[in-house]
Amino acid sequence: MSQRALIFANGELPGLERIQSFIQPGDFLVAADGGSRYLRELGLLPDLLIGDLDSVDADYLKNLSGSSTIIKKYPVDKDETDLELALSHALDANYSTIRILGALGGRIDHTLGNLSLLLRADLSGCDVRLLDGQQEVMLIRDHVVITGEPGELVSLVPWGVPATGVSTTGLQYALSNETLYPHQARGISNVMVDHSAEVILKEGLLLCVHLFNNVDEG
């Protein structure tokens, strides 16, 4: 039984077929407002629909009202985005493994805002990743294991400040207790040489981008 929360945001999701195969029985499916369109396309019922609901098809919303879906509607004028509300609900429900789907691409301000959500202090100790079927993005605070295929690309981007004590295994260009700086691109486009890679960080923050192989299939 899965113990994951999958949050569908209203951004771009080019690898929807790959995402379909990623979903496991027991995943808690959350639609953040217009993200419900992806679950609708997949023929799946969200466990929770949350947001101001201004981007949800009226007929679909009416059908959900008679289903098992929990609907939480908020005012349009609010301080939090629909995705923030969905993420907070997942944390309140004690999910520590969270995948956010459809939060990348499109408007750059939305993408940056969604990436910045990973900085939330209450996500420390949680495994939270943004996926679109072609790549996954995660924030490394101390350690992460990346699962994939040999030849897939992994980029490490210092987030705001230098990242010190960076060590890697399973990547072609190994790092050993080194420092990566925000103004340098040294951590870009490393290559997986095995089915898993590990990144360890002593201080700072690293934004990790893992690009999947065969993205055209999804």
Solvent accessible surface area in square Angstrom, and as a share of the most:
residue,aa,sasa,rsa
1,M,193,0.86
2,S,14,0.09
3,Q,129,0.57
4,R,28,0.10
5,A,0,0.00
6,L,0,0.00
7,I,0,0.00
8,F,0,0.00
9,A,6,0.05
10,N,72,0.37
11,G,21,0.20
12,E,90,0.41
13,L,13,0.06
14,P,71,0.45
15,G,0,0.00
16,L,24,0.12
17,E,124,0.56
18,R,67,0.25
19,I,2,0.01
20,Q,94,0.42
21,S,96,0.62
22,F,56,0.23
23,I,33,0.17
24,Q,88,0.39
25,P,120,0.75
26,G,42,0.41
27,D,11,0.06
28,F,35,0.14
29,L,15,0.08
30,V,0,0.00
31,A,0,0.00
32,A,2,0.02
33,D,3,0.02
34,G,1,0.01
35,G,0,0.00
36,S,3,0.02
37,R,118,0.43
38,Y,16,0.06
39,L,0,0.00
40,R,120,0.44
41,E,125,0.56
42,L,22,0.11
43,G,65,0.63
44,L,63,0.31
45,L,86,0.43
46,P,1,0.01
47,D,56,0.29
48,L,0,0.00
49,L,0,0.00
50,I,2,0.01
51,G,0,0.00
52,D,11,0.06
53,L,16,0.08
54,D,98,0.51
55,S,62,0.40
56,V,17,0.10
57,D,70,0.36
58,A,78,0.60
59,D,98,0.51
60,Y,21,0.08
61,L,45,0.22
62,K,156,0.66
63,N,104,0.53
64,L,3,0.01
65,S,77,0.50
66,G,75,0.72
67,S,44,0.28
68,S,96,0.62
69,T,12,0.07
70,I,93,0.47
71,I,58,0.29
72,K,74,0.31
73,K,147,0.62
74,Y,77,0.29
75,P,94,0.59
76,V,99,0.57
77,D,136,0.70
78,K,55,0.23
79,D,144,0.75
80,E,77,0.34
81,T,76,0.44
82,D,28,0.14
83,L,10,0.05
84,E,45,0.20
85,L,19,0.10
86,A,0,0.00
87,L,0,0.00
88,S,37,0.24
89,H,43,0.19
90,A,0,0.00
91,L,28,0.14
92,D,118,0.61
93,A,46,0.36
94,N,136,0.70
95,Y,45,0.17
96,S,61,0.40
97,T,37,0.21
98,I,0,0.00
99,R,24,0.09
100,I,1,0.00
101,L,0,0.00
102,G,0,0.00
103,A,2,0.01
104,L,12,0.06
105,G,35,0.33
106,G,57,0.55
107,R,148,0.54
108,I,123,0.62
109,D,73,0.38
110,H,101,0.45
111,T,18,0.11
112,L,90,0.45
113,G,37,0.36
114,N,23,0.12
115,L,20,0.10
116,S,49,0.32
117,L,19,0.10
118,L,5,0.03
119,L,70,0.35
120,R,59,0.21
121,A,89,0.69
122,D,77,0.40
123,L,6,0.03
124,S,69,0.44
125,G,80,0.77
126,C,36,0.22
127,D,53,0.27
128,V,12,0.07
129,R,25,0.09
130,L,0,0.00
131,L,10,0.05
132,D,7,0.04
133,G,0,0.00
134,Q,59,0.26
135,Q,49,0.22
136,E,12,0.06
137,V,6,0.04
138,M,4,0.02
139,L,25,0.12
140,I,1,0.01
141,R,71,0.26
142,D,88,0.46
143,H,87,0.39
144,V,18,0.11
145,V,68,0.39
146,I,0,0.00
147,T,98,0.57
148,G,14,0.13
149,E,84,0.38
150,P,62,0.39
151,G,40,0.39
152,E,8,0.04
153,L,68,0.34
154,V,0,0.00
155,S,12,0.08
156,L,3,0.01
157,V,48,0.28
158,P,9,0.06
159,W,58,0.20
160,G,67,0.65
161,V,81,0.46
162,P,58,0.36
163,A,0,0.00
164,T,45,0.26
165,G,6,0.06
166,V,0,0.00
167,S,33,0.21
168,T,10,0.06
169,T,83,0.49
170,G,23,0.22
171,L,10,0.05
172,Q,98,0.44
173,Y,126,0.48
174,A,72,0.55
175,L,12,0.06
176,S,84,0.54
177,N,91,0.47
178,E,48,0.21
179,T,44,0.26
180,L,4,0.02
181,Y,86,0.33
182,P,60,0.38
183,H,146,0.65
184,Q,97,0.43
185,A,75,0.58
186,R,141,0.52
187,G,9,0.09
188,I,83,0.42
189,S,54,0.35
190,N,11,0.06
191,V,32,0.18
192,M,1,0.01
193,V,84,0.48
194,D,74,0.38
195,H,103,0.46
196,S,53,0.34
197,A,3,0.02
198,E,53,0.24
199,V,0,0.00
200,I,78,0.40
201,L,5,0.03
202,K,137,0.58
203,E,117,0.52
204,G,27,0.26
205,L,41,0.20
206,L,0,0.00
207,L,11,0.06
208,C,0,0.00
209,V,30,0.17
210,H,0,0.00
211,L,69,0.34
212,F,35,0.15
213,N,51,0.26
214,N,99,0.51
215,V,44,0.25
216,D,142,0.73
217,E,130,0.58
218,G,15,0.14
